[in-house]
Amino acid sequence: MTDSGIESPAAPEWLLKLESRREQIKAKLSHESGNGAPCNVCGSSCPGLDLHFWRKICRNCKCRKEQHDCIDDDVSGWAQFEILGAIRSKPAYIRISELTDKPVQLAWVPPNVTPELASDYMRTLGQQNIPIVGSEAAEKRKQQLEYQVPAHDLDTNLCHNLTPYEAGQLSDYVEKIKTHCVGQGTVMRVGGESAGMLQYGTVVQQPTAQTAGISNSTSSAGKESKRPDYMESGVLSDKMKYKLNLMGISSSEMVAQAMLYDPATVLSGTDQSIPEAIVKFHQEYQANPKFRAEMDHFKDRLQFPTRQTVHSESVPYGENSPNVPVGGSSIVPSGSNDSGFGSIPVSPREDGPSHAQLLGPMEALGLGGERMPPPQQAVRDAVAMTAHRCTGCTLPIVVGEVAVKVDRASSSDRSIWHPQCFKCERCGELLADLVYFYHGGAVYCGRDLAAILKIPRCAACDELIFTKEYTAAEGATFHVRHFCCYHCDGPLAGQQYVMDEKSAQPLCLPCYKGHYAQTCATCKRCIGPTEQGVGWDKIHWHKECFLCSGKHCHKSLIGGRFCVKENRPYCSAQCTKDV
């Protein structure tokens, strides 16, 4: 309540949280974050992170902050996500069958996906890129995020000594990229929406029996047939549902019927009357132990009537089957509780055909009624209609494959990538946490987007330059105030300097001679930046000092053969004896 008597409404919680973090950043400067963290590059030779006030490198070892083992915290790691509107996923436990039978903890997983989809996505990336907590891949992912999307590119509070004009320009830049190009890729399983296939990991509302077109009797045209009932089962994993779908298995009862066939007869190929869906089922059943085990478990949980008739309603399940729907009218969890995900199976699209229309009813088994085309042919047609091509490699992405989709692309033909192809167009690195910047039909990381837009970046402080006045030296750009000696921070404007080959940073002459120049092994003097020198292993000489050390020789060794004994050069073995 103010003095005027007008009550001010309370600020929303999200705004208070955001402002609180901003205040924490102001109170806790970024160079204090991670202080003392060990260097992953230098090891024990670096006593710990001592971040330079504005260079964003360690004073001790000159490595970047993200190359040190800094613990993530909300203050230093919030900008890339909260400013850009991306989702920061929490660590989760996922079972990846190719690695281990037990769940492993990942430092990052795609947001808003089921455990099965997350597991398939990680497998597609390759074992070397799976960010298991404590692994090199997890550390690289963390470094990539901080390097590809620098927090100081997004918030003036994280920059050094900006003028009001520079702060305004940076804020305008951030608003433009938020409006026009930044996004976070969505991991999905290609399902062919036009064909009525599923996209696992996309949670939608469960339609009622009326809206889904389910009734107690099927029409002659089959328009009110429902999709395969096993799609609602909590017993089967998403992957197994998808496999059955592609085979042409149209219901849970068809699974049970397939398992009644003699495998030897089915696989011999002698009986041409056996539907191709049954043949494919037995081929997978014999070759894949995991598929066989899951199908056996699924069949044990089912109870079918003894007569082989076609039912339009859902097949009832056993009373001892918890979390399994009766009638297919409820949403149930996927059955995976070890990953930290809350996954819900998706429902059919109300505006597209059902799976039963695609796969055909039980008449395909010859169990009565009018014979329909083979269900697998309908699946092939669906795949043909919904084929996509990867924007990165241009190869097809077929139904059932995991893909990454972006919502910034104006054309759907350029909106989907293989997970391993979702890389920055310029640097070729995987886009960390799926954060992308869409420009000109391609995706970039934030660092390379600025380069594409020709916004100069200061080689000293790593911040974008938004002033007309800046310094260019040796192919690099610098803020005028940051064109300083790499060692002592002394200004170099109008002074002679030397570019350090290792760091590509300028050094004043006194610092170069005192800390970086080599010492001549013959005269013991410093080899200056304008002097010519010769190096062998860790030994260095002035050009004029590179002479044979033989007592009566002393000829120049430039351009000739030589040998070294006790750190002295000689032109021949004979001269090594003549000392």
TASULTA-V518219 format. One record per helix or strand. SS is the DSSP state (alpha for helix, beta for strand). FROM is the first residue (numbers start at 1). TO is the last residue. If there is no record, write none. Layout:
ss=SS from=FROM to=TO
ss=SS from=FROM to=TO
//
This chain:
ss=alpha from=13 to=27
ss=alpha from=30 to=32
ss=beta from=39 to=39
ss=beta from=43 to=43
ss=beta from=51 to=51
ss=beta from=57 to=58
ss=beta from=64 to=64
ss=alpha from=65 to=67
ss=beta from=68 to=68
ss=alpha from=74 to=77
ss=alpha from=79 to=82
ss=beta from=92 to=94
ss=beta from=104 to=106
ss=alpha from=115 to=125
ss=alpha from=127 to=129
ss=beta from=132 to=132
ss=alpha from=136 to=148
ss=alpha from=151 to=153
ss=alpha from=156 to=158
ss=alpha from=164 to=180
ss=beta from=182 to=184
ss=beta from=186 to=189
ss=alpha from=193 to=195
ss=alpha from=229 to=232
ss=alpha from=238 to=247
ss=alpha from=252 to=260
ss=alpha from=263 to=268
ss=alpha from=276 to=287
ss=alpha from=289 to=300
ss=beta from=302 to=302
ss=beta from=317 to=317
ss=beta from=333 to=333
ss=beta from=344 to=344
ss=alpha from=355 to=359
ss=alpha from=362 to=365
ss=alpha from=375 to=385
ss=beta from=388 to=389
ss=beta from=396 to=397
ss=beta from=402 to=405
ss=alpha from=412 to=414
ss=beta from=416 to=417
ss=alpha from=419 to=421
ss=beta from=423 to=423
ss=beta from=430 to=430
ss=alpha from=432 to=434
ss=beta from=435 to=439
ss=beta from=442 to=444
ss=alpha from=446 to=452
ss=beta from=457 to=458
ss=beta from=464 to=464
ss=beta from=471 to=473
ss=beta from=476 to=478
ss=alpha from=480 to=482
ss=beta from=484 to=484
ss=beta from=491 to=491
ss=beta from=497 to=499
ss=beta from=506 to=508
ss=alpha from=509 to=516
ss=beta from=519 to=519
ss=beta from=526 to=526
ss=beta from=533 to=536
ss=beta from=539 to=542
ss=alpha from=543 to=545
ss=beta from=547 to=547
ss=beta from=556 to=556
ss=beta from=563 to=565
ss=beta from=568 to=570
ss=alpha from=573 to=577
//
